[in-house]
Amino acid sequence: MTTRTTTARRRGFMVAAGGASLALFVAACGGGGDDGGDGGDGGETAAAFEIDCAPYEEFGDLEGTEVTVYTSIVDPEAEAHQASYEQFEECTGVTIQYEGSREQEAQLPVRVQAGNPPDIAIVNQPGLLNTLVTQYDAVVPAPEQTEANVDEFFAEEWKAYGTVDGEFYAAPYDANVKSFVWYSPAMFADAGYEVPTTLDELMTLSQTIADSGALPWCAGVESGDATGWPGTDFIEDMVLRTAGPDVYDQWYKHEIPFNDPQITEAWDAAGAILKNPAFVNAGLGEVNSIATTTWSDAGFPILDGTCWMHRAANFYQAQWPEGTEVAEDGDVWAFYLPAETTEEKPTLVAGPFIAAFNDRPEVQAFQTFLASSDWANAKAVATPAGGWVSANNGLDPELLATDFDRLAAETLTDEATVARYDASDLMPSEVGAGSFWTGIVDWLTGAETQAVVDQIESSWPS
């Protein structure tokens, strides 16, 4: 079959052995079967799934149209994103024009105000989405087909972050899981330590390690102009655990003040680790060294045995030095940062959203594709090096490139998981990317908790 028709067609996206090459195959016109097993390079197929073109036919004849996509994702990561769009282009005849720029977040509002928005932007924070909707009136509501996919494939918390004033605008794109603690499986095994399953067990383990004469934790928040952000993640995780998701929601919405006693308690819970000279900063210095230790290097003392634990997101997988084996029995692995009980899994997450600036049929069709399980699986296949996951519950975890990616995806889609988006990305930028970041540095270098949270509260825009 080489021509497009108005009847439903199905296409399969084949995964070549090892994930190194990709090949699209078209099911036989008569029987709908696949090609029997080999990928486009003739190698054995590790997995295969079919892409249903039928959902996009209701948008009409899209042959020869274009959709522009503007994103902060640049090469080499951009290659996998563009590859994951190929099946949609094959199905519909739409050409996707991809533009990646490191300046996208700053330039997108400029382009919107100048009347030159892209058709679709991959927006990195719900806060920016809210601004584009409420201040610029620029984003169009998502079509019902996209919304139906989100209702089917995502937890309702994810839909809520793409909703502004009760109107659904933007489907999730991909996801990060921030509630992880990295460690050395061999060190734990040699010492007879078990992975903790509650927050109390985590603190008991930390004290046990400290009593042995070692420093259990290593940390770092230095990140150039964004110094402080890893510390905000630690605070947010503790708010979720000590105060709970409802209070967390009230906090980032400023329904309670930033210095509410429940929030102050969470800072002190984080401080029981980060400001405890018996716990930090293993292999790196004293407590105040956290403020000057580069976030990307802060976990490295685990590799030489001087540090036992480092709290960092799933994307820290890519920061380990070349040759580091990330595996349950490898050099490093990670466990879920436990909560006060094992009944729920409050989990700090982040990720971009798909905002559209016009409602042409081809744009709506592409939005719908990006919210589907088909795209999530195609993206997994197109990312053979790993480091990518989605909260889409239609994602086949076997298509993900690494065991750690599968662990992250399992956490995202676990029924016990109560996901909450990174609060600093939801707060006004004066706070979330301003006083909260600088407050972390002040706190780590000697300022008292109450003084810091009071100062941040005073900076909240009226």
Secondary structure by P-SEA (a helix, b strand, c coil): cccccccbbbbbbbbcccccbbbbbbccccccccccccccccccccbbbbbbccccccccccccbbbbbbcccccaaaaaaaaaaaaaaaacccccbbbbbcccccaaaaaaaacccccccccccaaaaaaacccccccccccaaaaaaaaccccaaaaaaacccccccccccbbbbcbbbbbbaaaaaaacccccccaaaaaaaaaaaaaaccccbbbbccccccccaaaaaaaaaaaaacccaaaaaaaaacccccccaaaaaaaaaaaaccccccccccccccccccccccccccccccccccccbbbbccccccccccccccccccccccccccccccccccccccbbbbbbccccaaaaaaaaaaacaaaaaaaaaaccccccccccccccccccccaaaaaaaaaaacccccccccccccccccccccaaaaaaaaaaacccaaaaaaaaaaaccc
